[in-house]
């Protein structure tokens, strides 16, 4: 586990769609509109989560006012053995990766409250009906309702089934986080990329004067990309923008 102060890192979040969701020229952003979460074809003046398209688009997904980032890298494993007639030796078998990123920031709006708790606009929710749209937010990113329509996911679909439009070769489940260590002097920056992360927690801290900070937790079971020296943010190839293939799951 590693902890970084907000002044030492920048955090950018995007969806897992490499460009436009529905095969048209219109990009899709997860935005808050009148207190509801919806999909829009452009960024709004407030907070939004952009698609995983290019440098400029990813940078627009910056999480502002970060005070700290807690990064936990581990695996989930299971004990196997002993077997009948074999020595009493236990061994562990790795089941999956387990990467958790907790971002703490100064709370200045309700965007992350609505992303976690909802409501989602009925027309943008995969289940569609108002009752279900009011029960949760956009914790699991977006998924295809059909070959031409994308909606906010509800978490009921297995990751393997949340494919993209193009023959379902890539996985669009969840969000992608880019944790960037700020450069020191002339040193190059380093980026840690967490793929297909679901929003698994949201808490706020209270004091006598009200709410001061909020913590947003993301969890991924996909192998992350480690910190590697990279070019400056905004330059070509500063982070991993390649879509997660089904084979990586």
Secondary structure, 3 states (H helix, E strand, C coil): CEEEEHHHEEEEEEECCCCCCCCCCCCCEEEEECCEEEEECCCCCCCEEECCCCHHHHHCCECCCEEEEEEEEEEEEEEECCCCCCCCCCEEEEEEEEEEEEEEEECCCCHHHHHHHCCECHHHECCCCHHHHCCCCCCCEEEECCCCCEEECCCCCCHHHCECCCCCCEECECEEEEEEECCCCCCCEEEEEEEEEEEEEEEEEEECCEEEEEEEEEEECCCCEEEEEECCCCCCCCCCCCCEEHHHC
